[in-house]
Amino acid sequence: MKTVDRRQFLKATAATGGALVIAFWLPQGARRALAQPQVQRTAPPNAFLRIGKDGTCTVFVKHLEFGQGVTTSLPMLVAEELGCDWTRVRAELADAEAVYAHTAFGVQMTGGSSSVSNSWDQLRTVGAQARTMLMQAAADQWKAKLADVRAENGFVIGPGGKRLSYGQLAEVAGKLPVPEKVELKRAKDFRLIGKPTRRLDSADKVNGKATFGLDLKRKDLHTALIARPPVFGGKVRSFNADKVKLVPGVTHVVETPDWVAVVGRSFWAAKQGRDALEVEWDLGPNAGLSTEALGKQFRELAKTPGRSAKKAADPAAIKAAARSVVAEYEVPFLAHAPMEPLNCTVEIQGDGAEIWVGSQFQGVDHPAAAKALGLDASKVKLHTLLAGGGFGRRANPASDYVIEACEVAKKVKVPLKVVWTREDDIRGGYYRPMYVHRVEAGLDAQGRLVAWSHAIVGPSIIAGTPFEPMMVKDGIDPTSVEGVPDMPYDVPNLDVTLHTVATGVPVLWWRSVGHSHTGFVVETMIDELAAAAGKDPVEFRRALLGKHPRMVKVLDLAASKAGWGTALPSGRARGIAVVESFGSVCAQVAEVSLVGGKVRVHRVVAAFDCGLVVNPLSVEAQLQSAIAFGLSAALHGKITFKDGRVEQSNFHDYPVLRMSEMPRVEVHLVEGGDKPTGVGEPGTPPIAPAVANALFALTGKRARSLPFGDTKWA
Amino acid sequence: MAKFHVNGEPLDFRGPPDTPLLWVLREYLDLTGTKYGCGMAQCGACMVHVGGEPTRSCVTPVSALEGKRVVTIEGVTATSQARVARAVQAAWIDKDVVQCGYCQSGQVMAAVALLGKNASPTDAQIDEAMDGNICRCGTYQRVREAIRSAGASLKTGPAPKAAPAPRKAPAPKKA
């Protein structure tokens, strides 16, 4: 048995309503990513678990549920140690509270594919503590020793087979001190962890009952739509609301220097009101912005020396190589386009306020909202609601959509929901940045890789955010380069430089962050080098992965399951890619053909090592999801600018993957280490290069620019 | 102004005739299971049945509904399609289809309309019926499996009330 003694500061709060409530704080040593601390509260909701008199075990989930399944996987961690009846387990999303801070990042947030890994010790400990308290309560009642009772499936069983249910014991147990030291199960004793377990939230999501942010109802709730500048950085010069006021149901028109909001008694009133609004904009410094010009600028910069992210041991090696391969890659700005458009509800009540939002960043949005409202953070309550996707967009260090909603609410003084239309979402910025990569690599006469010189050009996600001081080192934003200076391939002279360019376009992390572009470039380039060396792409990679046996294992598993090297029907070809990200390794083999000259992906075989697997059913779903998301971008995704304006607006001109384009995905899991690693994101980076490499195998042509789904390859 | 039925209840809507059905459902009737995703018939999150046909409520003005019968996700298990709807919902739960869940009301309504006419759709027929329903989480593969499973259950007997036994999931490979 493993003993946990992490000098946690523990506290059992007073039992409320006959419930066992456990609160659990991390020590002060927990890393803080942000200067702005969250407000410490002492109220009873500071808890991870509540056991009701009826035996229902409610787990308070500190992370946002936006598809990845945390309202199932996190309760599984608690239940494994609690020993409760799984059919009595419920999940509730936790409000913004200091107690719910991410154990690695120090603020309450969901990102970095870390929800399970950062909760792994924490929530199992909560379960074990609660089980111990329930056993102690039963032992006390029976005047027995703790060692003479055991817990099983929601009951404590004592000498002579006496039984008390967790529900019967909850109230008394809740008054006992929380044990500081508890023993956690060994993996071989797990009964729930590792078993395919269905989601707890399915029923409400197939019958329409699940309440997302956009579904929130409040008395007298008004809806606001905001007219934002058509160019980023623009300002309101003047506006005419005469026609707006004629729209039935419109109640307010309010402005700030940056935007004009139309408030109505319904969405439709606010929408028609905004359509009738006439605004004259000062377009500001970005009125001339164009993708064409940015591309030209980026490509020129890529040929000049940038800031060093890694220096080659021998800078001359690249020039001395027998053969060199030079390739230029380009990826566009991308919108996240979650199915549920952004929204945030704010209700000001005297000197306090309540906020309801499907936020990935409660720990950032909560203090930002309080500041925007001019209220003490202790008087502002932020409730987490289900979000219809997010992919990073709901984790904005600038808290843009939350602050906007607070600003409108402050002006109109009515309960208010700010709703983004799809057009607002596609045109609203905070995109995955556009990047250009220029790579030159050298091979010796035997086809061995001797040098790799890699220049990256693009905007910084981190610059100007509170994360900058701790994350940006020597001018290098790690999210711009991750996966390149630290690439797994054994390259003798790897040189990596970065040009960080301010474009005026707001940028943000997007599922898999830097790996979304570096994975594409590194894995396509390595394929180009294999071809140049006349070697098989799997063999070529394997020879360079000597220091990464875990990657070799995953690479080999994907290759063997896909039948790598075996014949395919005429007109089909395979491509492979392997990427390590968020502590996990994913390899994918894509099988493609051309339909009407355009690439068509039929099958994707994925091998995945995400450490200890908590819920295989959920891991499989996340790989399907990550592949669909990455393929969507590889084939279709692109946000472009002309005359400062975004050229796309909705799903007709920002197309995303649909059912008919979804390949058959086969998932093979490798049992890894003793802890879970990332799941939500690592499946995204390999798909674009796997498809591009398959396209090369089929046509001899290289897709070096994303997206490539509309290109006619034959 | 328009008079029509929603989930069997008569409605006399006296607001602006160009109001899209979606917002009447969501804001006047509190039927928020029908979702807003694009507002221009691109994504299918707002799908309902009008006269039994899958219909995008975001571009359907109430003026087009005079005398029609509207069924939403909240009412679909209490209509002539109840058996199909229950089979679809049970299959969705069995196959663990949902992720964020935002598009799933629309996916379910599209699948019910498909299976109500054809319990054994081919892959091409599934693509055709479901291609208008976007899922950003990429649940398409499990949607396809669930449609097949629901179709099979419709041919063999009454739809199960509770979720059936656990499905097979990929087993971790021993390293």
Interface residues (C-beta under 8 A of the other chain):
Chain A: E65 F66 G67 Q68 G69 G194 P196 R198 R199 D201 S202 A203 D204 K205 V206 N207 G208 K209 A210 T211 F212 L214 D215 K217 P248 S266 F267 W268 A337 P338 M339 E340 P341 L386 A387 G388 G389 G390 F391 T421 R422 K553 L557 V613 P616 L617 V619 E620 A621 Q624 S625 A626 I627 A628 F629 S632 N650 F651 H652 V656 L657 R658 M659 S660 M662 R664 V665 V667 H668 L669 V670 E671 G672
Chain B: P16 T19 P20 W23 R26 E27 D30 L31 T32 G33 T34 K35 Y36 G37 C38 G39 M40 Q42 C43 A45 T72 I73 E74 T77 V88 Q89 W92 I93 D94 D96 V97 V98 Q99 C100 G101 Y102 C103 Q104 S105 V108 I126 D127 E128 M130 D131 N133 I134 C135 R136 C137 G138 T139 Y140 Q141 R142 V143 R144 A163 P166 R167 K168 A169 P170 A171 P172 K173 K174 A175
